[in-house]
Structure formats: C-alpha cells, structure tokens
C-alpha cells in the first residue's frame, strides 16, 4: 500500500482542496526575490561586502531553482 492509497481509503483526499491563493503568493514572492536578487547581484559592488554578495547569490540560486522545479514538466 502506498501513501496515496492510504489517503484514498481514509476519505481525506476528497475533502482537501488545493490552496491556489497560497500557491500564487509563494510563486509571486519567489519571482520578486529572484528578480531583486539578480538585480542586486549584477549592480552591486562586490568589493564592498563579500558576505552580502554571497547572501544575494544564494538567494538568487535558491529562488531560481525553486522556480525551475515548480514549473518543470511532470512527465
């Protein structure tokens, strides 16, 4: 029995609806974070603060990866 079968047997799957508003908000925040961090990354002076540059780079990479995984085809 898979985890999907358990949800089907218990009757919870029919009662649960996806929260599309939450999905839209999370996607919008990820797009804004990715755009803002890319803008900061390419316009910031890297000599000023290396720690801040690394932080912005990490945010850019993580939000970019999240968006790629979110919109990847599920074949």
VOKELO-907221 format. One line per 3 residues: number of its first residue (from 1); for each residue x, y, z of N, C-alpha, C, O. Coordinates in steps of 0.2 Angstrom, whole numbers. Example, Ala and Ser with C-alpha at 12.3 -4.5 7.8 and 13.67 -1.06 7.14 Angstrom:
# residues 2
1	66/-28/39/62/-22/39/66/-16/39/71/-17/42; 64/-11/35/68/-5/36/64/0/39/67/6/40
//
This chain:
# residues 75
1	4/-6/0/0/0/0/4/6/0/9/7/4; 3/11/-5/7/17/-5/4/22/-1/-2/21/2; 7/28/0/4/33/4/-2/36/1/-6/39/4
4	-2/36/-6/-8/38/-10/-14/34/-8/-20/36/-8; -13/27/-7/-19/23/-6/-21/24/1/-28/24/2; -17/26/6/-20/27/12/-24/33/12/-30/34/16
7	-22/39/9/-27/45/8/-33/43/5/-38/46/7; -33/39/0/-39/37/-4/-44/33/1/-50/34/0; -41/29/5/-45/24/9/-48/28/15/-54/27/17
10	-45/33/17/-47/37/23/-52/42/21/-56/45/26; -53/44/15/-58/49/13/-56/56/14/-60/60/13; -50/57/16/-47/64/16/-46/67/10/-46/73/9
13	-44/64/5/-42/66/-2/-48/70/-5/-47/75/-8; -54/68/-4/-60/71/-7/-61/78/-3/-64/82/-7; -60/78/3/-61/84/7/-56/90/6/-58/95/8
16	-50/88/4/-45/93/4/-45/96/-3/-45/93/-8; -45/103/-3/-44/107/-9/-37/110/-9/-35/112/-4; -34/110/-15/-28/114/-16/-29/121/-14/-34/124/-16
19	-24/124/-11/-24/131/-9/-21/135/-15/-15/137/-14; -25/137/-20/-22/141/-25/-19/148/-24/-15/150/-27; -23/151/-19/-21/158/-17/-14/158/-14/-9/162/-15
22	-12/153/-9/-6/152/-6/-1/150/-12/5/153/-11; -2/146/-16/2/144/-22/4/151/-26/10/152/-27; -1/155/-27/1/161/-31/5/166/-27/9/169/-30
25	4/166/-21/8/171/-17/15/169/-16/19/173/-17; 16/162/-15/23/159/-15/26/160/-21/32/162/-21; 23/159/-27/26/160/-33/28/167/-34/33/169/-37
28	23/172/-33/25/179/-34/31/181/-29/35/185/-32; 31/179/-23/37/180/-19/43/178/-22/48/181/-21; 43/172/-24/49/169/-27/51/173/-33/57/174/-34
31	47/175/-37/48/179/-43/51/185/-41/56/188/-44; 48/189/-36/51/195/-34/58/194/-31/62/198/-32; 59/189/-27/65/188/-24/71/186/-29/76/189/-28
34	69/182/-34/74/181/-39/76/187/-43/81/188/-45; 71/191/-45/72/197/-49/76/202/-45/81/205/-47; 74/203/-39/78/208/-34/85/206/-33/89/210/-33
37	86/199/-32/92/197/-30/97/197/-36/103/198/-36; 94/196/-42/98/196/-48/100/203/-50/106/204/-52; 95/208/-49/97/215/-50/102/217/-45/107/220/-47
40	102/215/-39/107/217/-34/114/214/-35/119/217/-35; 113/208/-38/119/204/-39/123/207/-45/129/207/-45; 120/209/-50/123/212/-56/125/220/-55/129/222/-59
43	122/223/-50/123/230/-50/127/232/-43/129/238/-43; 128/228/-39/131/229/-33/139/229/-34/141/225/-38; 142/233/-30/149/232/-30/151/227/-25/150/227/-19
46	155/222/-28/157/216/-24/162/217/-19/163/213/-15; 166/223/-20/171/224/-16/169/227/-9/172/227/-4; 163/229/-9/160/232/-3/159/227/3/162/228/8
49	155/222/1/154/217/6/153/210/3/148/209/0; 158/206/4/158/199/1/153/195/4/150/191/1; 151/196/11/146/192/14/139/194/11/135/189/10
52	138/200/10/131/202/7/131/199/0/125/197/-2; 136/199/-4/136/197/-11/135/189/-11/131/187/-15; 138/185/-6/137/178/-6/129/177/-4/126/172/-6
55	127/181/1/120/180/3/115/181/-3/110/177/-4; 116/187/-7/112/188/-13/113/183/-18/108/181/-21; 119/180/-19/120/175/-23/116/168/-21/113/165/-26
58	116/167/-15/112/161/-13/105/162/-13/101/157/-16; 102/167/-12/95/169/-13/93/168/-20/88/165/-22; 97/171/-25/96/170/-32/96/163/-34/92/161/-38
61	101/159/-32/101/152/-34/95/148/-32/92/144/-35; 94/149/-25/88/145/-22/82/147/-25/78/142/-26; 80/153/-26/74/155/-29/73/153/-36/68/151/-39
64	79/154/-40/79/151/-47/78/144/-47/74/142/-51; 81/140/-43/80/133/-43/73/131/-41/70/126/-44; 70/134/-36/63/133/-34/58/134/-40/54/131/-41
67	59/140/-43/55/141/-49/56/136/-55/51/134/-58; 62/134/-56/63/129/-61/59/122/-59/56/119/-63; 60/120/-53/57/114/-51/49/115/-51/45/110/-52
70	47/121/-49/40/122/-48/36/122/-55/31/119/-56; 40/124/-60/37/124/-67/39/119/-72/38/119/-78; 43/114/-69/46/109/-73/40/104/-75/36/103/-71
73	40/101/-81/35/97/-83/36/90/-79/41/88/-77; 30/87/-78/30/82/-73/29/75/-77/24/71/-75; 33/74/-82/32/68/-86/36/62/-84/36/57/-86
//
